[in-house]
Every structure is written in structure tokens, then in C-alpha cells.
Amino acid sequence: MFKSKASKITGILLLSASMLLSACGKSDKETSGTAAKNALEQIKEKDKIVVGVKYDTRLFGLKNPSSGEVEGFDIDISKELAKDILGDEKKIEFKEVTSKTRIPMLNNGDIDMIVATMTISEERKKEVDFSDVYFQAGQSLLVKKGSPIKGLEDLKKGTKVLAVKGSTSAVNIREKAPETTVLEFENYTEAFTALKSGQGDALTTDDSILYGMVDQDSNYELVGGTFTDEPYGIAVKKGNKELVDAINSALKKMKDSGKYDEIKNKWIKSN
């Protein structure tokens, strides 16, 4: 009788262990299935694209204080991407990023992609995947009209150049003008305000962004031409080829249809 009781207990334990293993196997499979979903599938499942954009970059991404809406070239490009991928330009959510926060926000899953005047570089390719070039810019200098600074050659010891944290511009200016002092700010609004208040002699970033500042205040001008190539790309998390392909396909359709030129001519000023 004791032996029979022991056998029953053993049988119950074995059955419990078997059920536990079966449940674990199912859970692992389900987890694996979720993990296997790529970024494009996840976007289609939630039926919305969350895009990281600038809120302080005139002509590209600037929050309109009157309407509360963010407007610009990058915004309209993003809406066209949503229209192509999800069939409706309204299926989009914009989140503010800066040059410093955009990659961390992407990798944390806060946003699906970055459309924020982001230069494609070999260093950044180690952290994110890029689309094809969607805008070609070049780094330049912004000064107050009448400034003795006319180009890179005038950036000597004692001059102060303003830039934005996390931007390639800050890195480039240190290489191109090693004797100048570089002061970095959180965003373009702060940097331009600092220039206007006399905290620096020049401000440097992509010419496309600087034209937006001139559009805002005609007392300032670009000098010295461009001294770098700044090809902008749309960034997504590494390993998401399907999403990159979908973005590139949408960009090609925009350019082929003339929609890209329409958006560009609406926003980008070159003089």
C-alpha cells in the first residue's frame, strides 16, 4: 500500500513537470514570434508611424506657436512616408528629438524612425541603418552682417563658434578650425539666441538650417560657402532592411511623381 501511494506521488510529480515544460515551450515560442516581427510589421500592426523630428529647425521642423503644429520639409516628407506605407498621411505621430537625443530615442523604441536633418556618416552607420539620401546639404557659417569673418580662414585663436551638441557640425569645425573655441548648445534655437546676444562670433551647421535662421532674421548672412558634404538620411534601428526598403521605395515614388520637388520648393530657400 505504501509503495502504491509513492508511485502515485511520483506520477503526479512527473505530470506536473511535463505540463510545466509544455507551458514554457509555448511561452518561448510566443516570445520568439514577437521578437521575430520586424519594424515594418510592427508599424503596420499598430497602424501608425512614430517619427522623431526637430521642433526648433526653421524650414525643416519647427513648432508653430500659433497652431501648436510642427511644420517643415521633414514633416511633409514624413507624412508622404505614412501615406505610402499605411495609406494615410494622418497615421503618424511626431515626437521631438535633438541631435543628441535622436539615436537613443530610436534605440529605446520611443520612435520608429528619425527624419531630422540627420547626416549619413560611417560612425552613425554603426548605430543605425539609413535610407537613401533624401536631401543634400553642406556645412557653412552664419554671422551678423558686417562681421569680419568671411570664411573658415578667419576662425583663429580667440574666435568663438557656436554649434549644437551631438551634431557632425561640432566635430567638423574642430577639425577644420582647430584654434577656434567651440561652444555647444542643446538645440538650434539656443545656439541662434546665443549668437544674437553676442556669446559667439559665428554659428555653424548645415546651410539648409542656416537659411532658416536668415529667413527668421535678415540681419544675419551665410559666409564662406560650404566646406563639407552633408547628405541627409532617414534612420531606423539596425537590422530592419524591410523598413529601409519601404522608405526608399516611398522616396523614389515621391521623386518620380514630382511630389518631392513640390515639397522642397515649398520650404527650402537658397538665397
C-alpha positions in Angstrom: 0.0 0.0 0.0 2.9 2.4 0.8 4.5 1.5 -2.5 1.3 2.3 -4.4 1.0 5.6 -2.7 4.6 6.5 -3.5 4.0 5.6 -7.2 1.0 7.9 -7.4 3.0 10.8 -5.9 5.8 10.1 -8.4 3.3 10.1 -11.3 1.8 13.4 -10.2 5.2 15.0 -10.0 6.1 13.8 -13.5 2.9 15.0 -14.9 3.3 18.4 -13.3 6.9 18.7 -14.7 5.7 17.7 -18.1 2.9 20.4 -18.1 5.4 23.0 -16.9 7.8 22.2 -19.7 5.0 22.3 -22.2 3.9 25.7 -20.9 7.5 27.1 -21.0 7.9 25.8 -24.6 4.7 27.6 -25.7 5.8 30.8 -23.9 9.2 30.7 -25.6 7.7 30.2 -29.0 5.3 33.1 -28.5 8.1 35.3 -27.3 10.2 34.2 -30.2 7.3 35.1 -32.6 7.0 38.6 -31.2 10.8 39.2 -31.3 10.8 38.0 -34.9 8.5 40.8 -36.0 10.5 43.4 -37.9 9.9 47.2 -37.5 7.8 47.4 -40.7 5.5 44.7 -39.5 5.2 46.4 -36.1 4.3 49.7 -37.7 1.6 48.0 -39.8 0.2 46.2 -36.8 -0.2 49.4 -34.7 -1.3 51.3 -37.9 0.8 54.3 -37.0 4.4 55.6 -37.6 6.1 57.4 -34.8 8.7 59.8 -36.2 11.4 61.7 -34.4 11.7 65.3 -35.8 13.2 68.6 -34.9 10.9 71.2 -33.3 13.4 74.1 -33.5 14.7 74.0 -37.1 13.1 76.5 -39.3 12.1 75.2 -42.8 12.7 71.6 -41.7 10.9 71.0 -38.4 9.6 73.9 -36.4 6.7 74.0 -33.9 4.3 76.7 -34.9 3.4 78.6 -31.6 0.0 79.7 -33.0 -1.3 76.3 -34.1 0.9 74.0 -31.9 1.7 72.0 -35.0 5.2 71.2 -36.2 5.9 72.2 -39.8 8.6 71.9 -42.4 10.3 69.9 -45.1 11.0 66.9 -42.8 7.4 67.0 -41.6 5.9 66.9 -45.1 8.3 64.1 -46.2 7.3 62.1 -43.1 3.6 62.5 -44.0 4.3 61.2 -47.5 6.0 58.2 -46.0 3.0 57.4 -43.8 0.7 57.8 -46.9 2.8 55.3 -48.9 3.4 52.8 -46.1 0.0 53.0 -44.3 -2.2 54.6 -46.9 -3.0 57.7 -44.9 -0.7 60.7 -44.1 -2.6 61.2 -40.8 -1.4 57.8 -39.4 1.6 59.5 -37.9 2.8 60.8 -34.6 5.6 63.3 -34.2 8.0 63.3 -31.3 10.6 66.0 -30.7 14.2 64.9 -31.0 17.5 66.9 -30.8 20.8 66.0 -32.4 21.8 64.5 -29.1 18.6 62.5 -28.2 17.5 61.2 -31.6 19.6 57.9 -31.7 19.0 57.0 -28.0 15.2 57.5 -28.6 15.3 55.3 -31.7 17.2 52.5 -30.0 14.9 52.8 -26.9 11.9 52.2 -29.1 10.4 55.6 -28.4 10.3 56.3 -32.2 10.2 54.2 -35.3 12.4 56.4 -37.5 14.4 59.7 -37.5 13.6 62.3 -40.1 15.5 65.2 -38.6 18.3 66.8 -40.7 20.5 63.8 -39.9 23.7 63.5 -41.9 24.7 60.0 -43.0 28.1 59.2 -41.6 30.2 56.0 -41.3 30.3 56.4 -37.5 26.5 56.7 -37.3 26.1 53.6 -39.6 27.5 51.6 -36.7 24.5 52.5 -34.6 21.6 52.9 -37.1 20.6 51.9 -40.7 20.0 54.7 -43.2 17.7 55.2 -46.1 19.0 56.6 -49.4 19.9 60.3 -49.3 16.8 62.4 -49.2 18.4 65.9 -49.0 21.9 67.1 -49.9 23.2 69.9 -47.6 26.7 71.3 -46.7 28.1 72.9 -43.6 28.5 76.6 -43.6 28.9 79.7 -41.3 26.3 82.2 -40.1 27.5 85.6 -39.0 25.9 89.0 -38.4 26.1 91.2 -41.4 29.3 93.3 -41.4 31.3 90.6 -39.4 35.0 90.4 -40.2 34.5 86.6 -40.5 34.2 85.8 -44.2 35.1 82.1 -44.1 37.0 79.3 -42.3 40.3 81.1 -42.7 39.0 83.8 -40.3 38.3 81.3 -37.5 41.5 81.8 -35.5 42.5 81.7 -31.8 40.2 83.9 -29.8 37.1 83.5 -32.1 34.1 81.6 -30.8 31.9 79.4 -32.9 28.6 78.1 -31.8 27.3 74.6 -32.6 24.8 72.1 -31.4 25.6 69.1 -29.2 25.6 65.7 -30.9 25.9 67.2 -34.4 28.5 66.4 -37.0 29.0 70.2 -37.3 30.7 70.4 -33.9 33.1 67.7 -34.9 33.8 69.1 -38.3 34.5 72.7 -37.1 37.1 71.4 -34.6 38.9 69.6 -37.4 38.6 72.5 -39.9 39.5 75.3 -37.5 41.4 73.7 -34.6 42.4 77.0 -33.0 38.9 78.4 -32.6 36.8 77.9 -29.4 33.7 75.8 -30.0 30.7 76.4 -27.7 27.9 73.7 -27.9 24.2 74.2 -27.1 21.3 71.9 -26.7 19.5 73.0 -29.9 19.5 75.5 -32.7 17.1 77.9 -31.0 19.6 78.2 -28.1 22.6 78.5 -30.4 21.0 81.2 -32.6 19.9 83.1 -29.5 23.4 82.9 -28.1 24.8 84.3 -31.4 22.3 87.2 -31.4 23.3 88.0 -27.8 27.0 88.2 -28.6 28.1 84.9 -27.0 29.9 83.9 -30.2 31.3 85.2 -33.5 29.7 82.7 -35.8 27.3 79.8 -35.8 27.9 76.6 -37.8 25.7 73.9 -39.1 24.2 72.8 -42.4 23.5 75.6 -44.8 19.9 74.4 -45.2 19.3 75.1 -41.4 21.2 78.4 -41.5 19.0 79.6 -44.3 16.1 79.1 -42.0 17.7 81.4 -39.5 18.3 84.1 -42.1 14.7 83.7 -43.1 13.9 84.5 -39.4 16.3 87.4 -39.1 17.7 89.2 -42.1 20.5 90.8 -40.1 22.5 87.6 -40.5 24.1 86.0 -43.5 25.9 82.9 -44.6 29.6 83.3 -45.5 32.4 81.2 -46.9 30.2 78.8 -48.9 30.0 75.1 -47.8 33.0 73.2 -46.6 31.5 69.7 -46.1 29.0 67.4 -47.8 26.1 66.7 -45.5 23.8 64.0 -47.1 20.7 63.6 -45.0 19.2 60.1 -44.5 16.2 58.7 -42.6 17.4 56.5 -39.8 15.9 53.3 -38.4 17.0 50.7 -35.9 19.8 48.4 -37.2 18.8 45.2 -38.9 15.5 46.5 -40.3 16.1 46.1 -44.0 12.3 45.8 -44.8 11.6 49.2 -43.3 14.6 50.8 -45.1 13.4 49.3 -48.4 9.9 50.6 -47.8 11.2 54.1 -47.1 13.5 54.0 -50.2 10.5 52.9 -52.3 8.4 55.7 -51.0 11.2 58.3 -51.6 11.6 57.1 -55.2 7.8 57.4 -55.8 7.9 61.0 -54.4 10.8 61.9 -56.7 9.3 60.2 -59.8 5.9 61.9 -59.3 7.3 65.3 -58.7 5.9 65.4 -55.1 9.5 65.6 -53.7 10.3 68.8 -55.7 6.9 70.3 -54.7 7.7 69.8 -51.0 11.3 71.0 -51.4 10.3 74.2 -53.3 7.7 74.9 -50.7 10.2 75.0 -47.8 13.9 75.3 -48.8 15.3 78.7 -49.5 18.7 79.0 -51.1 19.1 82.8 -51.0 
